[in-house]
Amino acid sequence: MRVLLSHLQRAQPVLLQHLLLAYVEQLERDAGRLLDCRARVNFCPLGACALAGTGLPIDRFMTSDALGFTAPMRNSIDAVSD
């Protein structure tokens, strides 16, 4: 019953600046996540094919470098599951 009554209490006073700074903090975290996202996904999936790689003589490192990726994906199953 206490949970139901807690919503009937008077609101706590909060400064508008304090509320707005909460949004600033959230947006800064989101910006950091977007910057970090690029580093996490900048790996080349080419050469993973449908699942187990390819039998063709390709150079995955040269391909990923030519396309501007950090490196090729290390695991073909992981590459196709993303």
PyMOL Python script that loads the backbone (N, CA, C, O; Angstrom):
from pymol import cmd

cmd.read_pdbstr("""\
ATOM      1  N   MET A   1       0.820  -1.187   0.000  1.00  0.00           N
ATOM      2  CA  MET A   1       0.000   0.000   0.000  1.00  0.00           C
ATOM      3  C   MET A   1       0.864   1.251   0.000  1.00  0.00           C
ATOM      4  O   MET A   1       0.447   2.293  -0.507  1.00  0.00           O
ATOM      5  N   ARG A   2       2.053   1.159   0.559  1.00  0.00           N
ATOM      6  CA  ARG A   2       2.951   2.311   0.619  1.00  0.00           C
ATOM      7  C   ARG A   2       3.325   2.786  -0.781  1.00  0.00           C
ATOM      8  O   ARG A   2       3.457   3.988  -1.009  1.00  0.00           O
ATOM      9  N   VAL A   3       3.497   1.859  -1.718  1.00  0.00           N
ATOM     10  CA  VAL A   3       3.865   2.221  -3.074  1.00  0.00           C
ATOM     11  C   VAL A   3       2.777   3.084  -3.712  1.00  0.00           C
ATOM     12  O   VAL A   3       3.075   4.063  -4.396  1.00  0.00           O
ATOM     13  N   LEU A   4       1.532   2.723  -3.486  1.00  0.00           N
ATOM     14  CA  LEU A   4       0.430   3.497  -4.053  1.00  0.00           C
ATOM     15  C   LEU A   4       0.363   4.897  -3.455  1.00  0.00           C
ATOM     16  O   LEU A   4       0.061   5.864  -4.155  1.00  0.00           O
ATOM     17  N   LEU A   5       0.643   5.001  -2.163  1.00  0.00           N
ATOM     18  CA  LEU A   5       0.554   6.298  -1.510  1.00  0.00           C
ATOM     19  C   LEU A   5       1.732   7.203  -1.835  1.00  0.00           C
ATOM     20  O   LEU A   5       1.631   8.420  -1.678  1.00  0.00           O
ATOM     21  N   SER A   6       2.837   6.640  -2.283  1.00  0.00           N
ATOM     22  CA  SER A   6       4.002   7.480  -2.574  1.00  0.00           C
ATOM     23  C   SER A   6       3.724   8.458  -3.714  1.00  0.00           C
ATOM     24  O   SER A   6       4.330   9.528  -3.768  1.00  0.00           O
ATOM     25  N   HIS A   7       2.833   8.109  -4.610  1.00  0.00           N
ATOM     26  CA  HIS A   7       2.530   8.995  -5.732  1.00  0.00           C
ATOM     27  C   HIS A   7       1.550  10.099  -5.355  1.00  0.00           C
ATOM     28  O   HIS A   7       1.292  10.999  -6.154  1.00  0.00           O
ATOM     29  N   LEU A   8       1.020  10.038  -4.179  1.00  0.00           N
ATOM     30  CA  LEU A   8       0.111  11.084  -3.734  1.00  0.00           C
ATOM     31  C   LEU A   8       0.838  12.162  -2.932  1.00  0.00           C
ATOM     32  O   LEU A   8       0.227  13.128  -2.475  1.00  0.00           O
ATOM     33  N   GLN A   9       2.155  11.983  -2.765  1.00  0.00           N
ATOM     34  CA  GLN A   9       2.937  12.947  -2.002  1.00  0.00           C
ATOM     35  C   GLN A   9       3.168  14.204  -2.839  1.00  0.00           C
ATOM     36  O   GLN A   9       3.053  14.177  -4.064  1.00  0.00           O
ATOM     37  N   ARG A  10       3.490  15.287  -2.173  1.00  0.00           N
ATOM     38  CA  ARG A  10       3.803  16.524  -2.872  1.00  0.00           C
ATOM     39  C   ARG A  10       5.122  16.372  -3.623  1.00  0.00           C
ATOM     40  O   ARG A  10       6.014  15.644  -3.187  1.00  0.00           O
ATOM     41  N   ALA A  11       5.234  17.051  -4.733  1.00  0.00           N
ATOM     42  CA  ALA A  11       6.439  16.964  -5.554  1.00  0.00           C
ATOM     43  C   ALA A  11       7.611  17.639  -4.864  1.00  0.00           C
ATOM     44  O   ALA A  11       7.437  18.573  -4.081  1.00  0.00           O
ATOM     45  N   GLN A  12       8.803  17.152  -5.165  1.00  0.00           N
ATOM     46  CA  GLN A  12      10.012  17.776  -4.630  1.00  0.00           C
ATOM     47  C   GLN A  12      10.384  18.944  -5.526  1.00  0.00           C
ATOM     48  O   GLN A  12      10.373  18.808  -6.749  1.00  0.00           O
ATOM     49  N   PRO A  13      10.706  20.074  -4.950  1.00  0.00           N
ATOM     50  CA  PRO A  13      11.092  21.216  -5.784  1.00  0.00           C
ATOM     51  C   PRO A  13      12.478  20.983  -6.392  1.00  0.00           C
ATOM     52  O   PRO A  13      13.414  20.566  -5.710  1.00  0.00           O
ATOM     53  N   VAL A  14      12.577  21.259  -7.665  1.00  0.00           N
ATOM     54  CA  VAL A  14      13.836  21.094  -8.391  1.00  0.00           C
ATOM     55  C   VAL A  14      14.033  22.342  -9.258  1.00  0.00           C
ATOM     56  O   VAL A  14      13.097  22.828  -9.892  1.00  0.00           O
ATOM     57  N   LEU A  15      15.252  22.841  -9.269  1.00  0.00           N
ATOM     58  CA  LEU A  15      15.552  24.002 -10.106  1.00  0.00           C
ATOM     59  C   LEU A  15      15.504  23.607 -11.581  1.00  0.00           C
ATOM     60  O   LEU A  15      15.902  22.502 -11.950  1.00  0.00           O
ATOM     61  N   LEU A  16      15.021  24.508 -12.405  1.00  0.00           N
ATOM     62  CA  LEU A  16      14.951  24.259 -13.846  1.00  0.00           C
ATOM     63  C   LEU A  16      16.341  23.957 -14.406  1.00  0.00           C
ATOM     64  O   LEU A  16      16.484  23.086 -15.264  1.00  0.00           O
ATOM     65  N   GLN A  17      17.353  24.661 -13.936  1.00  0.00           N
ATOM     66  CA  GLN A  17      18.721  24.432 -14.408  1.00  0.00           C
ATOM     67  C   GLN A  17      19.169  22.997 -14.131  1.00  0.00           C
ATOM     68  O   GLN A  17      19.839  22.370 -14.951  1.00  0.00           O
ATOM     69  N   HIS A  18      18.786  22.496 -12.964  1.00  0.00           N
ATOM     70  CA  HIS A  18      19.172  21.137 -12.595  1.00  0.00           C
ATOM     71  C   HIS A  18      18.513  20.123 -13.542  1.00  0.00           C
ATOM     72  O   HIS A  18      19.144  19.156 -13.967  1.00  0.00           O
ATOM     73  N   LEU A  19      17.256  20.357 -13.859  1.00  0.00           N
ATOM     74  CA  LEU A  19      16.537  19.485 -14.792  1.00  0.00           C
ATOM     75  C   LEU A  19      17.161  19.553 -16.183  1.00  0.00           C
ATOM     76  O   LEU A  19      17.367  18.518 -16.817  1.00  0.00           O
ATOM     77  N   LEU A  20      17.461  20.746 -16.661  1.00  0.00           N
ATOM     78  CA  LEU A  20      18.041  20.898 -17.994  1.00  0.00           C
ATOM     79  C   LEU A  20      19.436  20.295 -18.079  1.00  0.00           C
ATOM     80  O   LEU A  20      19.801  19.742 -19.116  1.00  0.00           O
ATOM     81  N   LEU A  21      20.223  20.391 -17.010  1.00  0.00           N
ATOM     82  CA  LEU A  21      21.558  19.791 -17.011  1.00  0.00           C
ATOM     83  C   LEU A  21      21.492  18.263 -17.081  1.00  0.00           C
ATOM     84  O   LEU A  21      22.427  17.622 -17.559  1.00  0.00           O
ATOM     85  N   ALA A  22      20.398  17.688 -16.607  1.00  0.00           N
ATOM     86  CA  ALA A  22      20.227  16.239 -16.741  1.00  0.00           C
ATOM     87  C   ALA A  22      20.171  15.860 -18.219  1.00  0.00           C
ATOM     88  O   ALA A  22      20.727  14.837 -18.620  1.00  0.00           O
ATOM     89  N   TYR A  23      19.498  16.685 -19.032  1.00  0.00           N
ATOM     90  CA  TYR A  23      19.446  16.421 -20.470  1.00  0.00           C
ATOM     91  C   TYR A  23      20.810  16.632 -21.117  1.00  0.00           C
ATOM     92  O   TYR A  23      21.168  15.902 -22.042  1.00  0.00           O
ATOM     93  N   VAL A  24      21.563  17.594 -20.659  1.00  0.00           N
ATOM     94  CA  VAL A  24      22.920  17.806 -21.176  1.00  0.00           C
ATOM     95  C   VAL A  24      23.773  16.570 -20.918  1.00  0.00           C
ATOM     96  O   VAL A  24      24.496  16.113 -21.803  1.00  0.00           O
ATOM     97  N   GLU A  25      23.689  16.033 -19.713  1.00  0.00           N
ATOM     98  CA  GLU A  25      24.463  14.827 -19.369  1.00  0.00           C
ATOM     99  C   GLU A  25      24.066  13.664 -20.274  1.00  0.00           C
ATOM    100  O   GLU A  25      24.929  12.939 -20.769  1.00  0.00           O
ATOM    101  N   GLN A  26      22.769  13.485 -20.490  1.00  0.00           N
ATOM    102  CA  GLN A  26      22.294  12.386 -21.330  1.00  0.00           C
ATOM    103  C   GLN A  26      22.771  12.547 -22.771  1.00  0.00           C
ATOM    104  O   GLN A  26      23.196  11.578 -23.399  1.00  0.00           O
ATOM    105  N   LEU A  27      22.701  13.759 -23.287  1.00  0.00           N
ATOM    106  CA  LEU A  27      23.148  14.000 -24.661  1.00  0.00           C
ATOM    107  C   LEU A  27      24.653  13.803 -24.813  1.00  0.00           C
ATOM    108  O   LEU A  27      25.110  13.314 -25.846  1.00  0.00           O
ATOM    109  N   GLU A  28      25.423  14.175 -23.802  1.00  0.00           N
ATOM    110  CA  GLU A  28      26.872  13.957 -23.852  1.00  0.00           C
ATOM    111  C   GLU A  28      27.189  12.464 -23.873  1.00  0.00           C
ATOM    112  O   GLU A  28      28.091  12.032 -24.590  1.00  0.00           O
ATOM    113  N   ARG A  29      26.453  11.675 -23.088  1.00  0.00           N
ATOM    114  CA  ARG A  29      26.658  10.223 -23.111  1.00  0.00           C
ATOM    115  C   ARG A  29      26.301   9.653 -24.482  1.00  0.00           C
ATOM    116  O   ARG A  29      27.015   8.799 -25.009  1.00  0.00           O
ATOM    117  N   ASP A  30      25.195  10.126 -25.058  1.00  0.00           N
ATOM    118  CA  ASP A  30      24.797   9.654 -26.387  1.00  0.00           C
ATOM    119  C   ASP A  30      25.851  10.007 -27.439  1.00  0.00           C
ATOM    120  O   ASP A  30      26.161   9.187 -28.304  1.00  0.00           O
ATOM    121  N   ALA A  31      26.399  11.212 -27.371  1.00  0.00           N
ATOM    122  CA  ALA A  31      27.447  11.615 -28.315  1.00  0.00           C
ATOM    123  C   ALA A  31      28.666  10.709 -28.169  1.00  0.00           C
ATOM    124  O   ALA A  31      29.267  10.317 -29.169  1.00  0.00           O
ATOM    125  N   GLY A  32      29.035  10.375 -26.944  1.00  0.00           N
ATOM    126  CA  GLY A  32      30.152   9.463 -26.714  1.00  0.00           C
ATOM    127  C   GLY A  32      29.886   8.086 -27.288  1.00  0.00           C
ATOM    128  O   GLY A  32      30.789   7.454 -27.837  1.00  0.00           O
ATOM    129  N   ARG A  33      28.659   7.618 -27.167  1.00  0.00           N
ATOM    130  CA  ARG A  33      28.300   6.313 -27.727  1.00  0.00           C
ATOM    131  C   ARG A  33      28.400   6.335 -29.254  1.00  0.00           C
ATOM    132  O   ARG A  33      28.860   5.368 -29.861  1.00  0.00           O
ATOM    133  N   LEU A  34      27.971   7.429 -29.869  1.00  0.00           N
ATOM    134  CA  LEU A  34      28.054   7.522 -31.329  1.00  0.00           C
ATOM    135  C   LEU A  34      29.501   7.551 -31.797  1.00  0.00           C
ATOM    136  O   LEU A  34      29.831   6.933 -32.809  1.00  0.00           O
ATOM    137  N   LEU A  35      30.364   8.250 -31.084  1.00  0.00           N
ATOM    138  CA  LEU A  35      31.782   8.280 -31.445  1.00  0.00           C
ATOM    139  C   LEU A  35      32.419   6.914 -31.254  1.00  0.00           C
ATOM    140  O   LEU A  35      33.241   6.491 -32.067  1.00  0.00           O
ATOM    141  N   ASP A  36      32.047   6.225 -30.192  1.00  0.00           N
ATOM    142  CA  ASP A  36      32.585   4.898 -29.914  1.00  0.00           C
ATOM    143  C   ASP A  36      32.056   3.873 -30.907  1.00  0.00           C
ATOM    144  O   ASP A  36      32.727   2.886 -31.208  1.00  0.00           O
ATOM    145  N   CYS A  37      30.865   4.106 -31.409  1.00  0.00           N
ATOM    146  CA  CYS A  37      30.239   3.175 -32.350  1.00  0.00           C
ATOM    147  C   CYS A  37      31.097   2.997 -33.598  1.00  0.00           C
ATOM    148  O   CYS A  37      31.261   1.877 -34.082  1.00  0.00           O
ATOM    149  N   ARG A  38      31.634   4.069 -34.109  1.00  0.00           N
ATOM    150  CA  ARG A  38      32.462   4.016 -35.324  1.00  0.00           C
ATOM    151  C   ARG A  38      33.670   3.084 -35.126  1.00  0.00           C
ATOM    152  O   ARG A  38      34.006   2.291 -36.005  1.00  0.00           O
ATOM    153  N   ALA A  39      34.305   3.195 -33.971  1.00  0.00           N
ATOM    154  CA  ALA A  39      35.471   2.347 -33.702  1.00  0.00           C
ATOM    155  C   ALA A  39      35.072   0.881 -33.559  1.00  0.00           C
ATOM    156  O   ALA A  39      35.842  -0.010 -33.918  1.00  0.00           O
ATOM    157  N   ARG A  40      33.882   0.632 -33.041  1.00  0.00           N
ATOM    158  CA  ARG A  40      33.438  -0.751 -32.823  1.00  0.00           C
ATOM    159  C   ARG A  40      32.993  -1.462 -34.099  1.00  0.00           C
ATOM    160  O   ARG A  40      33.160  -2.676 -34.214  1.00  0.00           O
ATOM    161  N   VAL A  41      32.433  -0.730 -35.055  1.00  0.00           N
ATOM    162  CA  VAL A  41      31.882  -1.380 -36.239  1.00  0.00           C
ATOM    163  C   VAL A  41      32.727  -1.206 -37.491  1.00  0.00           C
ATOM    164  O   VAL A  41      32.301  -1.626 -38.568  1.00  0.00           O
ATOM    165  N   ASN A  42      33.886  -0.614 -37.394  1.00  0.00           N
ATOM    166  CA  ASN A  42      34.713  -0.340 -38.563  1.00  0.00           C
ATOM    167  C   ASN A  42      35.581  -1.542 -38.947  1.00  0.00           C
ATOM    168  O   ASN A  42      36.789  -1.405 -39.143  1.00  0.00           O
ATOM    169  N   PHE A  43      34.961  -2.712 -39.051  1.00  0.00           N
ATOM    170  CA  PHE A  43      35.668  -3.929 -39.452  1.00  0.00           C
ATOM    171  C   PHE A  43      34.987  -4.498 -40.685  1.00  0.00           C
ATOM    172  O   PHE A  43      33.760  -4.496 -40.779  1.00  0.00           O
ATOM    173  N   CYS A  44      35.771  -4.981 -41.621  1.00  0.00           N
ATOM    174  CA  CYS A  44      35.274  -5.427 -42.921  1.00  0.00           C
ATOM    175  C   CYS A  44      34.737  -6.858 -42.855  1.00  0.00           C
ATOM    176  O   CYS A  44      35.466  -7.774 -42.473  1.00  0.00           O
ATOM    177  N   PRO A  45      33.466  -7.059 -43.222  1.00  0.00           N
ATOM    178  CA  PRO A  45      32.904  -8.414 -43.217  1.00  0.00           C
ATOM    179  C   PRO A  45      33.154  -9.168 -44.526  1.00  0.00           C
ATOM    180  O   PRO A  45      32.845 -10.356 -44.615  1.00  0.00           O
ATOM    181  N   LEU A  46      33.709  -8.498 -45.541  1.00  0.00           N
ATOM    182  CA  LEU A  46      33.912  -9.160 -46.825  1.00  0.00           C
ATOM    183  C   LEU A  46      34.857 -10.350 -46.678  1.00  0.00           C
ATOM    184  O   LEU A  46      35.881 -10.276 -45.999  1.00  0.00           O
ATOM    185  N   GLY A  47      34.492 -11.431 -47.324  1.00  0.00           N
ATOM    186  CA  GLY A  47      35.269 -12.660 -47.228  1.00  0.00           C
ATOM    187  C   GLY A  47      34.631 -13.655 -46.276  1.00  0.00           C
ATOM    188  O   GLY A  47      35.015 -14.825 -46.256  1.00  0.00           O
ATOM    189  N   ALA A  48      33.664 -13.211 -45.488  1.00  0.00           N
ATOM    190  CA  ALA A  48      32.961 -14.128 -44.592  1.00  0.00           C
ATOM    191  C   ALA A  48      31.944 -14.956 -45.371  1.00  0.00           C
ATOM    192  O   ALA A  48      31.567 -16.049 -44.949  1.00  0.00           O
ATOM    193  N   CYS A  49      31.505 -14.429 -46.507  1.00  0.00           N
ATOM    194  CA  CYS A  49      30.494 -15.053 -47.365  1.00  0.00           C
ATOM    195  C   CYS A  49      29.242 -15.374 -46.572  1.00  0.00           C
ATOM    196  O   CYS A  49      28.833 -14.581 -45.724  1.00  0.00           O
ATOM    197  N   ALA A  50      28.619 -16.525 -46.830  1.00  0.00           N
ATOM    198  CA  ALA A  50      27.358 -16.835 -46.161  1.00  0.00           C
ATOM    199  C   ALA A  50      27.584 -17.251 -44.714  1.00  0.00           C
ATOM    200  O   ALA A  50      26.696 -17.079 -43.879  1.00  0.00           O
ATOM    201  N   LEU A  51      28.737 -17.787 -44.408  1.00  0.00           N
ATOM    202  CA  LEU A  51      28.989 -18.208 -43.033  1.00  0.00           C
ATOM    203  C   LEU A  51      30.424 -18.653 -42.787  1.00  0.00           C
ATOM    204  O   LEU A  51      31.062 -18.193 -41.840  1.00  0.00           O
ATOM    205  N   ALA A  52      30.926 -19.524 -43.615  1.00  0.00           N
ATOM    206  CA  ALA A  52      32.200 -20.172 -43.318  1.00  0.00           C
ATOM    207  C   ALA A  52      33.363 -19.678 -44.155  1.00  0.00           C
ATOM    208  O   ALA A  52      34.376 -20.368 -44.271  1.00  0.00           O
ATOM    209  N   GLY A  53      33.241 -18.512 -44.733  1.00  0.00           N
ATOM    210  CA  GLY A  53      34.345 -17.981 -45.525  1.00  0.00           C
ATOM    211  C   GLY A  53      34.216 -18.387 -46.975  1.00  0.00           C
ATOM    212  O   GLY A  53      33.177 -18.886 -47.406  1.00  0.00           O
ATOM    213  N   THR A  54      35.275 -18.170 -47.719  1.00  0.00           N
ATOM    214  CA  THR A  54      35.273 -18.472 -49.153  1.00  0.00           C
ATOM    215  C   THR A  54      36.476 -19.327 -49.510  1.00  0.00           C
ATOM    216  O   THR A  54      37.522 -19.277 -48.862  1.00  0.00           O
ATOM    217  N   GLY A  55      36.294 -20.107 -50.557  1.00  0.00           N
ATOM    218  CA  GLY A  55      37.398 -20.917 -51.056  1.00  0.00           C
ATOM    219  C   GLY A  55      38.241 -20.172 -52.074  1.00  0.00           C
ATOM    220  O   GLY A  55      39.277 -20.671 -52.512  1.00  0.00           O
ATOM    221  N   LEU A  56      37.799 -18.974 -52.452  1.00  0.00           N
ATOM    222  CA  LEU A  56      38.546 -18.179 -53.419  1.00  0.00           C
ATOM    223  C   LEU A  56      39.787 -17.574 -52.770  1.00  0.00           C
ATOM    224  O   LEU A  56      39.768 -17.228 -51.589  1.00  0.00           O
ATOM    225  N   PRO A  57      40.854 -17.449 -53.532  1.00  0.00           N
ATOM    226  CA  PRO A  57      42.092 -16.880 -52.971  1.00  0.00           C
ATOM    227  C   PRO A  57      42.016 -15.350 -52.879  1.00  0.00           C
ATOM    228  O   PRO A  57      42.541 -14.647 -53.742  1.00  0.00           O
ATOM    229  N   ILE A  58      41.369 -14.846 -51.841  1.00  0.00           N
ATOM    230  CA  ILE A  58      41.263 -13.396 -51.667  1.00  0.00           C
ATOM    231  C   ILE A  58      42.158 -12.957 -50.507  1.00  0.00           C
ATOM    232  O   ILE A  58      42.467 -13.742 -49.611  1.00  0.00           O
ATOM    233  N   ASP A  59      42.554 -11.725 -50.542  1.00  0.00           N
ATOM    234  CA  ASP A  59      43.359 -11.156 -49.454  1.00  0.00           C
ATOM    235  C   ASP A  59      42.436 -10.232 -48.647  1.00  0.00           C
ATOM    236  O   ASP A  59      42.238  -9.074 -49.014  1.00  0.00           O
ATOM    237  N   ARG A  60      41.887 -10.739 -47.572  1.00  0.00           N
ATOM    238  CA  ARG A  60      40.936  -9.982 -46.761  1.00  0.00           C
ATOM    239  C   ARG A  60      41.569  -8.740 -46.148  1.00  0.00           C
ATOM    240  O   ARG A  60      40.900  -7.719 -45.991  1.00  0.00           O
ATOM    241  N   PHE A  61      42.836  -8.813 -45.803  1.00  0.00           N
ATOM    242  CA  PHE A  61      43.520  -7.661 -45.207  1.00  0.00           C
ATOM    243  C   PHE A  61      43.708  -6.539 -46.223  1.00  0.00           C
ATOM    244  O   PHE A  61      43.535  -5.365 -45.897  1.00  0.00           O
ATOM    245  N   MET A  62      44.064  -6.905 -47.461  1.00  0.00           N
ATOM    246  CA  MET A  62      44.220  -5.906 -48.507  1.00  0.00           C
ATOM    247  C   MET A  62      42.870  -5.267 -48.842  1.00  0.00           C
ATOM    248  O   MET A  62      42.782  -4.055 -49.034  1.00  0.00           O
ATOM    249  N   THR A  63      41.823  -6.088 -48.910  1.00  0.00           N
ATOM    250  CA  THR A  63      40.488  -5.581 -49.219  1.00  0.00           C
ATOM    251  C   THR A  63      40.003  -4.614 -48.143  1.00  0.00           C
ATOM    252  O   THR A  63      39.504  -3.534 -48.459  1.00  0.00           O
ATOM    253  N   SER A  64      40.146  -4.992 -46.888  1.00  0.00           N
ATOM    254  CA  SER A  64      39.681  -4.118 -45.805  1.00  0.00           C
ATOM    255  C   SER A  64      40.484  -2.824 -45.755  1.00  0.00           C
ATOM    256  O   SER A  64      39.943  -1.759 -45.459  1.00  0.00           O
ATOM    257  N   ASP A  65      41.779  -2.925 -46.046  1.00  0.00           N
ATOM    258  CA  ASP A  65      42.619  -1.715 -46.067  1.00  0.00           C
ATOM    259  C   ASP A  65      42.228  -0.794 -47.229  1.00  0.00           C
ATOM    260  O   ASP A  65      42.155   0.424 -47.067  1.00  0.00           O
ATOM    261  N   ALA A  66      41.980  -1.385 -48.393  1.00  0.00           N
ATOM    262  CA  ALA A  66      41.614  -0.592 -49.572  1.00  0.00           C
ATOM    263  C   ALA A  66      40.271   0.109 -49.378  1.00  0.00           C
ATOM    264  O   ALA A  66      40.056   1.192 -49.923  1.00  0.00           O
ATOM    265  N   LEU A  67      39.374  -0.491 -48.613  1.00  0.00           N
ATOM    266  CA  LEU A  67      38.050   0.089 -48.379  1.00  0.00           C
ATOM    267  C   LEU A  67      38.015   1.010 -47.161  1.00  0.00           C
ATOM    268  O   LEU A  67      36.977   1.605 -46.873  1.00  0.00           O
ATOM    269  N   GLY A  68      39.123   1.135 -46.448  1.00  0.00           N
ATOM    270  CA  GLY A  68      39.192   2.073 -45.330  1.00  0.00           C
ATOM    271  C   GLY A  68      38.747   1.513 -43.992  1.00  0.00           C
ATOM    272  O   GLY A  68      38.500   2.275 -43.057  1.00  0.00           O
ATOM    273  N   PHE A  69      38.641   0.193 -43.882  1.00  0.00           N
ATOM    274  CA  PHE A  69      38.284  -0.418 -42.603  1.00  0.00           C
ATOM    275  C   PHE A  69      39.527  -0.547 -41.722  1.00  0.00           C
ATOM    276  O   PHE A  69      40.654  -0.471 -42.210  1.00  0.00           O
ATOM    277  N   THR A  70      39.311  -0.740 -40.439  1.00  0.00           N
ATOM    278  CA  THR A  70      40.418  -0.956 -39.508  1.00  0.00           C
ATOM    279  C   THR A  70      41.108  -2.279 -39.802  1.00  0.00           C
ATOM    280  O   THR A  70      42.336  -2.351 -39.845  1.00  0.00           O
ATOM    281  N   ALA A  71      40.315  -3.325 -40.003  1.00  0.00           N
ATOM    282  CA  ALA A  71      40.814  -4.672 -40.258  1.00  0.00           C
ATOM    283  C   ALA A  71      39.634  -5.524 -40.692  1.00  0.00           C
ATOM    284  O   ALA A  71      38.489  -5.086 -40.579  1.00  0.00           O
ATOM    285  N   PRO A  72      39.888  -6.741 -41.191  1.00  0.00           N
ATOM    286  CA  PRO A  72      38.760  -7.623 -41.482  1.00  0.00           C
ATOM    287  C   PRO A  72      38.189  -8.196 -40.182  1.00  0.00           C
ATOM    288  O   PRO A  72      38.874  -8.243 -39.160  1.00  0.00           O
ATOM    289  N   MET A  73      36.942  -8.624 -40.235  1.00  0.00           N
ATOM    290  CA  MET A  73      36.351  -9.290 -39.078  1.00  0.00           C
ATOM    291  C   MET A  73      37.164 -10.547 -38.783  1.00  0.00           C
ATOM    292  O   MET A  73      37.617 -11.226 -39.705  1.00  0.00           O
ATOM    293  N   ARG A  74      37.347 -10.856 -37.507  1.00  0.00           N
ATOM    294  CA  ARG A  74      38.173 -12.008 -37.140  1.00  0.00           C
ATOM    295  C   ARG A  74      37.431 -13.326 -37.284  1.00  0.00           C
ATOM    296  O   ARG A  74      38.050 -14.366 -37.510  1.00  0.00           O
ATOM    297  N   ASN A  75      36.104 -13.293 -37.155  1.00  0.00           N
ATOM    298  CA  ASN A  75      35.334 -14.526 -37.156  1.00  0.00           C
ATOM    299  C   ASN A  75      34.195 -14.394 -38.163  1.00  0.00           C
ATOM    300  O   ASN A  75      33.412 -13.446 -38.098  1.00  0.00           O
ATOM    301  N   SER A  76      34.102 -15.357 -39.103  1.00  0.00           N
ATOM    302  CA  SER A  76      33.096 -15.249 -40.158  1.00  0.00           C
ATOM    303  C   SER A  76      31.668 -15.388 -39.617  1.00  0.00           C
ATOM    304  O   SER A  76      30.750 -14.751 -40.135  1.00  0.00           O
ATOM    305  N   ILE A  77      31.474 -16.201 -38.597  1.00  0.00           N
ATOM    306  CA  ILE A  77      30.132 -16.349 -38.022  1.00  0.00           C
ATOM    307  C   ILE A  77      29.705 -15.041 -37.369  1.00  0.00           C
ATOM    308  O   ILE A  77      28.556 -14.620 -37.503  1.00  0.00           O
ATOM    309  N   ASP A  78      30.616 -14.411 -36.675  1.00  0.00           N
ATOM    310  CA  ASP A  78      30.326 -13.114 -36.063  1.00  0.00           C
ATOM    311  C   ASP A  78      30.051 -12.067 -37.144  1.00  0.00           C
ATOM    312  O   ASP A  78      29.181 -11.213 -36.968  1.00  0.00           O
ATOM    313  N   ALA A  79      30.779 -12.124 -38.251  1.00  0.00           N
ATOM    314  CA  ALA A  79      30.614 -11.136 -39.323  1.00  0.00           C
ATOM    315  C   ALA A  79      29.224 -11.196 -39.932  1.00  0.00           C
ATOM    316  O   ALA A  79      28.638 -10.156 -40.231  1.00  0.00           O
ATOM    317  N   VAL A  80      28.688 -12.388 -40.119  1.00  0.00           N
ATOM    318  CA  VAL A  80      27.365 -12.508 -40.757  1.00  0.00           C
ATOM    319  C   VAL A  80      26.232 -12.396 -39.736  1.00  0.00           C
ATOM    320  O   VAL A  80      25.081 -12.195 -40.126  1.00  0.00           O
ATOM    321  N   SER A  81      26.522 -12.520 -38.467  1.00  0.00           N
ATOM    322  CA  SER A  81      25.455 -12.442 -37.463  1.00  0.00           C
ATOM    323  C   SER A  81      25.125 -11.018 -37.092  1.00  0.00           C
ATOM    324  O   SER A  81      24.061 -10.771 -36.523  1.00  0.00           O
ATOM    325  N   ASP A  82      25.994 -10.066 -37.392  1.00  0.00           N
ATOM    326  CA  ASP A  82      25.701  -8.671 -37.089  1.00  0.00           C
ATOM    327  C   ASP A  82      24.733  -8.134 -38.094  1.00  0.00           C
ATOM    328  O   ASP A  82      24.350  -6.966 -38.020  1.00  0.00           O
TER     329      ASP A  82
END
""", "prot")
cmd.dss("prot")
cmd.show_as("cartoon", "prot")
cmd.util.cbc("prot")
cmd.orient("prot")
